[in-house]
Amino acid sequence: MRVGARVFTNETMLVDILEDRSLDQLVNVATLPGIQGYAFAMPDIHQGYGFPIGGVAAMAINEGGVISPGGIGYDINCGVRLLVANMLYDEVKHKLELLATEINHAIPSGVGKGGLLTLSSHELDAVLHQGAHEMLKRGYGVELDLICCEEQGRLLQANPELISKQARQRGADQLGTLGSGNHFLEIQRVTAIYDEQAAQAMGLAHNAVTIMIHCGSRGLGHQVCTDFVRTFMQKRDEWNIPLPDRELVCAPYYTQEAQDYCAAMAAAANFAWANRFFIGHNTRTAWQKVLGNRADLTTVYDVSHNLGKQEMHTIGNKQVPVIVHRKGATRAFGPHTPQTASLYQEIGQPVLIPGTMGTASYVLTGTANTVNGAFGSSCHGAGRRMSRTQAKTKVNAKTLKQELEQRGIIVRCNSYAGLAEEAPIAYKDIHDVVDVVDAAGLAHKVARLEPLAVIKGE
């Protein structure tokens, strides 16, 4: 190990963490060339490909640092977008069934499921290069949807020419779709406010209605990761980087292969931002179709949790350029940082942490401590405590659906298998996870959101 490994957790969650290989994976990450500070694990840590999900690592790019696709993830720029309605719960509760049905029809979901747009090669290039900006240019969404988005919905280093034919084919018709697995769209109600000033800045109040969208770059991003893992594997002997696990395959940052991966990753990230932007637009349209034109949804923020970014961080009393790997981890910069949207300079970047469909989700803000504490990072969700296979053997999906509906939570999911995989029992306690984040100073609690209707990726 070149650095230590640091885990943010509590005693209860540590028992679950020890059930898989995630801590072994974290130790392996600490052996990578150029790693700085610590290999960090957020409280939602669980086993992933190479890196644990919930892992954060920063590699000094001027000191032989590397970039590893496994440290960013297959679903490049999977992330969360939060919208808030201009009507309170009492004004919409009688329309929740209709809203869930209309949104479900407007947002296709499922493995390989296509959306409302099929892009030509030229149109896809524009999305890969311009991200969410291209969607606004095409007449979808509003300017505020861009402003309230990490990186304003676009990474400038994107190069569409590095996206393979297979990746293009997988993504050409997938804009505006949720996908499968743990992806979802949820109608929620604000049930607790912990910081009035921050909540007010975000337009959140008690009994406000929110929409949370969780999805990423779909098949296109997955294929980009697959393509470059294969490329890096072929160069392992030439680079002569000793690895305790082949899934950590990586490239020296200044090699052409590493730079090509960064440019392709940025293009996939742009695709993901365009996807969430378009889903947000289509959700707003469905919302107004049911509730009328005076009803509106405003974007609170859009955060990413599977990205690698070049950033400057203070390490040993000096500013060091690093490539920060955040896999299942969210950027959480504090107040008055240049990367934070102008609307949130006083309170810090919004941090969106989805829970499970039967519990709650949280809104937090970054703190000044996070930049020094874990390279400006927080967790990204509840984190699995049970594999999908285990969940399917332990959960009766029909019974789960009935239990949720008895609690007043509307469910739209055509796949019972998909529902069982994402049962609340398969995840850590979201309240424990968020309490650890807050207590450690990684991010500061602002509001709790509880589900009213859940639309699951199938």
N, C-alpha and C positions, 0 to 999 in steps of 0.2 A: 504494500500500500504506500502510495506517495503522500497521501493525506489521511486524516481520520475520517470516520463516517459518523454523521450526527443525525439522530432520529428524533422528530417531534412527535410524542405520543403520550399516552397515560397507561397505567398498569392494566386496566381492563382491555384496551385495544392491543396491547403488546402480546397478550395471549393468542389472539387471532393472527397477528403478524408472524409469530413463530411457527405457524402452521404451514407456511409455504416457503419458497426460496428467496423471498424479496430481500431479506437482510444479507444473504449470501451475494445476491446480485449487487447490492449497494457496496459491499466490500470490494467486489470485482471492479466496479466503477472507479473506486479510489485508486486503482492501479494504472489508470489511463495516463498517457503522456500529457504534461502541461496542466493537469488539474490543479486548481487553486483552492485554498481554504479548507473546505470539507466536501465530501460527497453527502448531500443532504437528502433526507427522506421526510416528506410531509406526512401528517397523521393518517392520510388515506392510502398509504403505501400498500401495494400488493404486487404479486409476481407479474412480470411482463416479459417482453422479448429483449434480452440483454440487460437493459436498465430496468429497475423496478418502476412500475407506474406510481407516480407520486415522487419521482426522483428529480433532483436538480443538481447539475454539475457545471462548473465554469472552467473552460480551458484557456490558458493564456496563449494567444495566437502568435506572440513574438517569442515564445519559449518552447517551441516544439509541440504546441497544442494540436489536438485532433478534433475532428467532428465525426460523430457516430450516428447513423440513421436510427439505430435502436434507442438512442437517447432522445429522440424526437417523436418517434412512433410512426406506425403505419398510417393512421388517420391524421395526416398532416393538417394542422390548424383545426382540429376538432375544437369546438368552443361553445360559448353560451351567449345568447342575445336576450336581453330583457326589455320588454315593452311595458308601459303603464297606461291604463285606460283613463279617460277623462270622466268616467262614471264610476261611482262607488258600488260596492257589492249589492246593496239593497236595490239598486237601479237595474241590475243585470241578472239577478239570481233566478228570476222566472224564465230567462232565456238561455240558461246554461246548456240544456240539452240540445237546443237548436244550434247554439254557437259551436259546441263540440262537434256536432254532425257536419256543419257547414265547413269548419276549418279542416276536419278530417278529409272531406271531399276535395278541398282546395290544395292540400299538401300531401302528395303521394308518399308512401313509405314502403320499405321492403328491400330485400337484397336485389340489386340490379334494376329496381323500379325506376322508370323514366318519368320525367316531369312534363310541364306544360310547354317547355321550349326544347327544340332540337337545333343545335348550333352548327352552322357550317364551319369548315376549318378556319376560315378568316375570322368569323365571329368568335370562335373559341380562343383564337390567338388574342383577340382584344380583351376577353375576360381574363385570360391568364396573365396578361400584361398589366391591365388596369384595375382588376379586382372589382370591388363594389362600385368604383367610379364609373365603370362601363355600364352597370345596371342603372345607375342614375341617368346616365346619358341616353339610355334606351327608354327612359320615361317611367322607370319604376322607383318608388320611394321618394324621399325628400332629402334636402341638404343636411338636415339635422341627423339623419340616419348615418351619414358619413362622419360628421363631427364627433358623434358619440360612439366611436368605434376605435379599438386599438389600431394604431398606425393609420387611422382614418381609412381602413379597409383596403390598404395596398402596400406591398413591399416593392420598392423601386428596382431592386436588383433582379427581378423576375426575368427569365428568358424562356419564352414559349418554345423556342427551337429545341430545347433540351427535354421536352416532354415526348415520350415515345408514342408510336402509332397506337400501341395497345392501350396506353393510358388515355390517349385522346378518345379512342373508341368507347372506353368505359365511362368517360365523363361527358360525352357530347350531349346526352339527353337527360342529365341528372341534376341540372340546376333547379332549385326549388323543391328538392326532395329530402326527406328525413333520413332515409337509410334504415338500418336495422340495429339489433343489439340494444345498447343502452341509450340510444338516441330517442328523443321525445319532444313533444310540444305540450306544455301544461298551462292551463288557466289556473291562476292562484289568487289567494286573498292575503293581504298584509294583516297579520295577527299580532305583531309586536313591533314596537319601535324602540331601539336602544340608544340612538343618537338623533335627536330631533333636527339639529342643524344639517347634518349630512343627509338625512332622509328628505328634508325639505329641498335641498339642492338637487336631489334626484327626482323630485316630484312624487315621493312616496309618503303615504299617510295611513293611519289605521283604517282598515276596511277598504283600502284601494285595491283595485283588481289589476293583476299583472299577467303577462304572457311570457313564459320562459321557453326558449328554443335551444335545443342542444343537438348539434350535428356538426359535420366537418366537410372534408373534401371528397367524400364518397369513393367510388372505385378508382377515380383518377389519382387521388393522393396515395391510396394503397399501392397502386401500380408503380408510382414514382419511387416509393420506398423500396419495393421489391426490386426494381431495376437497378438501383444504386447499391443495395446490399450485394447483389450479384456482381456488379462492377468492382466493388471494394474487395470482395472475396477473391477475385481473380488477381488482384495486385498485392495480396497479403505478403507473399514471399519477397517481393521487391521492396516493400516498405519495412519489412522485418520488425513489426511491432508485436512484442509478446503479449498474448491475450490469455487470461484464465478461462475465457468463454468465447467461442467463435461468434456468438450472437452479438458480441461487443465490437464486431468488425468496424474499423474506422480508417480515416485517411488523414494524413498530415494536412493541416488547414490550408497551407499555401500550394498544395498540389493542384493540378488542373482538375483532377477528378473531384476533389473536395469543393473547389469553386463551382464546378458544374452542378454538383449536388445542391449547393446553397442556392444557386439560381433556379434550379428545377423545384426545390422545396418552396421557394418564394412564389413561384408560379402556381403551385398547388395550393399554397396558403391564400393566394388571391382568389382562386376558384372557390375556396371555402367561404371567404368573406362575401363573395358574390352570391353564393348559395344561401347563406343566412340572411343576407340583405333581401334577396328575392322572396324567401319564405316570409320574412317580416312584412314585405309589401302585400303578399297574397293573403296573409293573416289579417292585415288591416282591411283589405277589400272584403273578406268574408265577414269580418266584424261589423262593418258598415252595412253589408247586405242584410244582416239580421237586425241590427239596432238602429239603422238609419244614418244619414250622412253627418249628423251632428256628433255621432260617436267617433272617437278617434283613439289611436294608439300612438304614443310617443316613445321613441327609443331612449331607454335609460343608458345602456352601454352594451358593448359587445366585446367579450374577452376571449382570448385564445389560451388553450392549455396543451398544445402539442407543437412547439416551435423551437427552433434554434435561432438565437439573435446575437449579433455582435454588439456588445455594450461596453461601457467604461465603468469599472468598479474600483473602489478604494481597497487595496490589498497591501498590507504592510506599510501603511502611510503614504502610498503612492497610487496614482491612477494607472490602472492596467487595462488594456483592451483584451476582452475575453469573448469567447463564443459560449453563451449560456444555453445549455440544454435544459429545457423544461418539458418533461414528459408526464402528462397528467399533473401538471403544476401550472399555476396562473401567475402572470406578472402582477405585482402588487406594490407599485411605486407610491410613495407618500406625497404629501402636499408640496407644491412649488417645484416639481420636477418637470423638465422640458417635455418629456414624453407623455405627460398626462394631459388630457383634453382641457381646453381653456375653461370650460364650464366647471371643472372639478379641481382647479388649482388650489383652492383653499382647503378642500377636504381630503384630497388624495384620490388616486384612481379607484373607481368602483371595482370590487372583486365579487364575482358571482359564483356561489357554491351550491350547485343543485344537490338535493338529497335523493330520496326514493319516492316512488309514486304514492306511498302510503304515509309518509312522514312530513318533511318540511324541507325547504331550501332557504338559503340565507344570502343577504346582501351585506358586504363589508366594504371597508375602504383600506387602501394601503397606508402604512404608517412610516414615519421616518426611520424606524428601526429596521424595516424589512430590507433596505438596501444594504445595510451592514450585517444583518442577521442571516439572510439566506439569499443573497444576490437579488433582493427585491422580489421574492417569490412567496406564494401561498399555495394551499392545496386546491384541488379542482372539483372535489365532490366527496361523497361518503366513503368511497373505496370498497372494493369487494372483500368479503370475508369468506366467500364460498364460490367455487367455480360454477360456470353455467351448467355443466353436467351435473354437479352435485345439487344445484338448485332444482333442476328438472326432476331429479329423483325424490326430492323432499317436499316439493310444493305441488298441490293440486291446483292447476290454473283456474279451473271453473269455480272452485271454492274461493280462491283468492279474489277473483273478479266479483263474486257475490259479497264477500266481506268488505271490499272497497266500496261497492255501491251502497251497502247497508250503512256505511259511514258517511254517505253523501258525496262520494267521489265518483264522478262519471268516468267510465273507461271506454275508449275506442281503440280496439286492437283486434285484428282478424286472425292473429296467430296465438293460440294458447301456449305453444312452446315458448314463444318470445316473451309472453307475459310471465311464465314461470321462471325463466332465466333472470328476470329483473325484479323478482319479488323482494320486498323490504328485508326479509330474513337473510337474503344473500349479501347484504351490505352492512358495514359498520354503522353504529349509531351516529347519525349526522350531528346530533347535538353535542356528543362527545368530541367529534372531529372539530367542529367549529369552536368549541370552548377551548380546546388545546391551541388552535390558531390564534384566538384572541388573547389567551393568557401568555403565550410566547411572544406576543407583540408582532407577529407576522402580518396580521391584519386586524382591523377593529370592527366589531359587530355594529351594524346599522339597523337591519330589519329582518324579521322572520316572515317567510311566505309559506302558506299551507295550501295543498292542492284542492281544487274544486273539480277539475276535469283533466284527464290524462289521455293524450293521444300518443300511442307507442309506435316506434319503428318496429316493423314486423320481422 
